[in-house]
């Protein structure tokens, strides 16, 4: 079985005709050691990949609302990393799942997805470069600045939440 991230290559990819992640192919559905490979590197354990594939093919994951609740709290002019959002949503070590959740958002969403950037302080590369340009423009419009290397300053623009979300599991 092949799996796709919804929205990155169309519905057909999300339903199993191809993987849509930075042009990489991921093969699932086998228990052979090392069977899940992405251009030479072994991906996450297959059981987690298969669980993610099932959630993506359902259209959502039960953790997405938790992720969205945290992202909704990021104030204008501030940024947070994928890993920070995962930790605050009670999903430590699942930064990629935050990326998948944001990628699954419908176009025109009011959720401030653009305020989530990578741990280096930069907009993450995308299959369609114009999406990264849009994200940076939205952040700059809110007052977030970037250096010549495309990175922002965590000490100046990083979000420091004061309290955890009450519906979050501990």
N, C-alpha and C positions, 0 to 999 in steps of 0.2 A: 504494500500500500504506500502511496505517496501522499504527502500532506501539505497543505498550503495555509498561509496566514491570510485571513479574509482581507480583501481590499488591496492586497499588494499585487495580485495577478488575476483578479477576477474571481467570480463565484466558482467557476470550474476548478480553479486551483484549490479553493477551500474545500471542495467536495471530493478531492482526491486525484486530480489529474496532474498535479505538479506541486512542488514546494516553492513558496514565494519569499525567500529570504536572501536578499543580496545576491541573487543569481545562483544560489547553491541548491543542490539536490540532496534531499534526505530520504532514505529508504527506511520504512518501518515494517513491522509485521513479522519479523523473524527473531528468533532467540539465539542465533549464532553469535558468539563473542565478536564484538567489533563490527557487527553488521550495520549499525547506524553510523555512517561516516558522512562527513561534510568536507569535501575536497581535501582529504588527507588527515583530518583530525577527527578523533572520536567525539561524538556529541554526548549529551547527558545520558544517563542510564536509560535504556529503552523503555522501561516501565513508566518513567516520567514523561518521556517523549510520547508514548502512546496515550497516556492520560491527557496530555496537552492536545494531542491530535483529536481525540474524542471531544474535548471541550470546544476546540476551534470549529469542528464540524457541526457542533450543536449551535454555534453562533456566539457563544459566550461561555464564560467560566463563572462558577459561583463566587470566585474571588474578585471578579471585575468590579462589582459594586463597592467593595472595600477599597480598592485602588482608586476608583473615581471619587469616593468620599474624601480621601486624602488630597488628591490633586485639586479638588474644588476649594480646598482651604488655602492654597498657595496665593498669597496676596500679589496684586499688581506690582510690577517692578522687582519681583524676587524670583529666584529659580531654585529648583531642587533636583537632585540626581535621581535616576531610576532606582538605585539602591536605597536611597533615603526614603523614597515613597514606599518601596517594598517593606522596609523595616517598620515604618509607621502604620502600614496596613496589616501588620502582624505576619508578614511573609518574608522573613529574613533570608537573604541569599537568592531571592527570586526577582532580581532586577529585570531579567529578560521578560518575565511574565508581565511586568509593568509596561514594557515596550509593546508586547502583544496586545495588551488591553487598550493602550492608547491608539494603536494602529487599527483596532477594531471599531473605533468610534466612527459614527456616520459623519459625512462632510457637513459642515455648517453647525456642528455641535457648539454649545456654549461653554463646555468644560474647557478650562484653560490648559489644554494639553501642551501648548507651546512653552509653558514654564518648566517643563521637565527636560533636562539636558543630561549629558553623560558626566561621569565622575571627573573627567579632565576639565570640566567647565565649558565644554563646547557643544554645539549642536551635532548630534550623531549623523553620520553619512546615511543617505537613503538611496534606494534604487532609482528614485526620481529626484534628481538634485533640486528641482524647483521647490519641493516640499521643505527642504532644509533652508532654502533662501527665505521662504515664507515665514518659517519659524523664527529665524533671526530678525527679520523685519518686524514681526509682531513684538518680539522682546525689546528691540531698540525703540519701538514706538512707546513702550511702557517705561523707558528710561534705562534699561539694562545696556551696559556698554561692553564691548569686546576689544581685546588687543589685536595687534596685527596678525597674530597666529590664530585668531578666531575663538579665543578663550575669554571667559569672563572671570571676575574676581569673586571667589566664594565669600571672602570676609566682607565684601561690600554689597553683593547682590544675593548671597545665599539666604535661603529661608530658614529661620530658626523657630520652629513651632513651640508654643508655650505649653500646650496640653495635648494629650492623646485623644483620639476620637472615642466617645463613650460607648459606641456599639462595637468597638474593636475587641476581639478576643485576646486574653493575656495568657 
